Amino acid sequence: MACERGLEAQFQLSSPLPTSVGLIISEHCISDVTGDALPDLIAIDGGGTLAIARGIGGGLHGEVVHYPRGEGIDGLVRGLAAGDLEGDGDQDLVFTWSHPMDPGGFVSVLVFENGVPGNRIDYMLDPLLNRVPFDLTLSDLNGDGRLDIVLCTTLLGEAFQPAAVTVLIGVANSTIPDYLIPQHYTRSSMARDVEVADLDLDGDPDVVLSCREGNSLSIFENVGNGQLALASEYLFLEEPHPYSVAVGDLDQNGLPDLLLGTWMTRSLIPFLATGSLQFDRQAEITVGQLGWGVMHRLRLHDMNADGHWDAVIPFSSGLITTLYGDGQGDFPDQDWFVTYQSAKGIGFTDLDNNGSVEMILEHTDMQLFTTFFGDQELRGRAYFEPASVSAGLNHELPLKVTANLGIRGADLTFHFDSSILQPQSLVPSSQLMTATAGNGPDFWWVDLGGTSGESVTLSTIIDDTGIYGLGAGLVNDLALFSVSVSDLSQDAVTTLTFESSTAGDPFLTLTGGLQVPVSHDVTPIQVVVPTRFLRGDVNENGSVNVGDAVVLLRRMFGLDPQGNCLSASDTDADGNLDLSDAIRLLTFLFSGGEAPEAPYPDCGIALDPLLFPCESHSFCP
């Protein structure tokens, strides 16, 4: 008999936290690529564009950054993995792709420095044949301390579409990711999934390959130096078309077992290890019903904390089913719940570093992740983004909020160094006004603090009726905090810090009137002393004339090096250095067109001095 839905899961199913990534997800992974000790959500689309949702603490994720990496890629990205490929402590990314008709197939490496991906390094899998890569994983096969790349590939256009385990061995002691010529271990047809684990407990990882059209499951032994040899193979007659495989000790005899998920029959087949990389095939276990859609890649996780592996399987309909293991290799009970559609990938990670594991689902068509928290807590976050502001000018700092239920109100207090930042106003953001259909908050009270105080207090009721408010799981701008910055003689760093008030710790009011404490952090604010310059004086000689236009054009075409004040070249102050700046300058000089934007005709500072750097301007003091 199936378990009653939701009773045995460790996760709060009623309020998943969605994180939109703004692209159709081909593959995903979860890793700290930004180097701040917080797991990030990473997705890649079919054209190679990378989306990184940066972890901001508490298991939540803030702004999403897109990195186009798709030159030469034609919509066939199928694998993505993260690992330290250089041995420098930073997490890098690897993905696979191919052209539909051209030979090759590629593994691409993106090396991260300071949380930003660098240039793409491509490794061709086959110079002559259309070798299409599918699943991808990273492991040190030869024990040299460097991660090797293991993937499954299929030769399209060939009879029976032969499959292979393809291995790229990393070059030891290389200062950059460097790999030997790919090795192909051919087996069966139409590879779908590859897993790496020490199946014979001899200290080195072995490889498992599932082939959908070949109806086979193949186990390769690591025989040393990263070389593989076929150890055992299991063939099926017509069905069920193997699709996904997971590794875990299902019968708790100390040996890793295999659990196979099938494409055609929507079933699970346990393979229990008998030793020496041999396995005993068990009876097929039917999963799901007509209308559930396609079974995607299964995962093993102890969902009910009984010490046994359970199988968790996402379906394309958005239905997630759990088969509870009994510790003897069988899965007698099933459970399920419904989430957003197109649930393709599933992962288990401690996102908030509190010892509990979160369940993260990837929804392809919805272009988002959903997070189910393992500790069943309702939570929220209020924070400022780290910012760089200019001394002597006014600035607006967005106060951001997010929670795993809809936000209906807030009580927040924060402080700062009043000798550097002076509060001017705290007003509802345009995003808040849009979210409330232009009605604004029902209640809004702000205390900017006295002349001797530093604290700012905000108390608000966004919506009493339950119709409006701020959406669950979305990063929203709650308010705009306007400040003036002291006129400093040198650069400085200050902070914005949330604190307790007379009403207690900062908290958010969520849907249903629930009040939850918010997580928050100390936000660094870099104060930069802007440089005085004369806009249009590109050659920095104290006058604006045709000589400046000539230098500007030469720099645009790479004939002259860039000067020390790019702001002087941005004559229209639009934040772009292009031909429009030269045209603006020439029409001003010869046709009575518009003069350069301020500062002009005298030296001064720009209203947005951080738009372009100006390290120095030799004419302006």
FENLINHU-V894230 format. One line per field, one symbol per residue. ss: DSSP state (2 for helix, 1 for strand, 0 for the rest). psi: psi as a letter, one per 20 degrees, with the letter a starting at -180 (. if undefined). burial: # if it has 9 or more other ideal C-beta (glycine too) atoms within 8 Angstrom, else .. Layout:
ss = ???
psi = ???
burial = ???
//
This chain:
ss = 000000000000000011110000001111100000000111110000011111111001111111100000000000111110000000011111100000000111111110011111111100000011111111100000000111111110002221111111010000000010001111111011111110000000011111100001111111110011111111100000011111110000000011111100001111111110011111111100000000100011100000000111111000111111000000001111110000111111100000000111111000011111000000011111001111000111111111100011111111110000111111110222222000000011111000000001111110000000010000011111111110000001111111001001001111222111111000111111000010000000000002222222222200000000122220000000002222222222222000000000000100000000010000000
psi = pqqppihiqjqoiimqoqopikqopgrrroqniikjjppqppqprijjpppooppjqjjrpcqpppopkjpiplkkpiqpqqrnhikjiqprqprqrrqhiqreqqpppopppkjpqbqpopophoihqnopqdqqrpqnhjkjiqprpprqqpoqiqpjmqrqpppopqpqjqiqppqrppppnppbqmqhqpqpqnhjkjiqqrppppoghilqoppppojqkjqqpphqqpqqfgrjnpgqqqpqnhjljipprqopqqggimrqopoppiqkkqqoprqpopprrpiiappaprqpqnhjkjjqpqpppqqhiippqpppqjjjjrnhqqqqrpbqrlogqqroqnhjkjiqpqppqpoghilrqqpophjkpprrppqqppqprpqjrqqpopoqqqrjrppirqoqpqrroiigpopgqoqprhgghghkkjhaqhpoppojqrhirhqppppqohphijgaapqpipoqogroopqqpqnqirqrpaqppqrqahiaqpqqprpjjppqqqqrrpppopppoqpprophmhjljiqoahhhgghgghhhjjhqqqainhhhhmhjkjjpoahhgggggghghijkaqrqrqopjqqaqqhmijgqqnhqohhp.
burial = ..#....######..####.#.#.###########..####################.####.#.##.#...#..###########...#########....##########....#...#.#.##...#############...##########.....###########..#..#.#..####.##############...###################...#.#.#####.#..#############...#########.#########...###..#.##.##...#..##########...####################.#.#.#####.##############...#########..########...########.#.#####.#.####################.#.##.#.##.##..##.##....#....#..#.....#########....#######.###########.#...#.######.#....######..#.#.##...#.##############.#...#...##.######......#.#########......###.######......#..##..#.##..#.##.#..#.##.
//
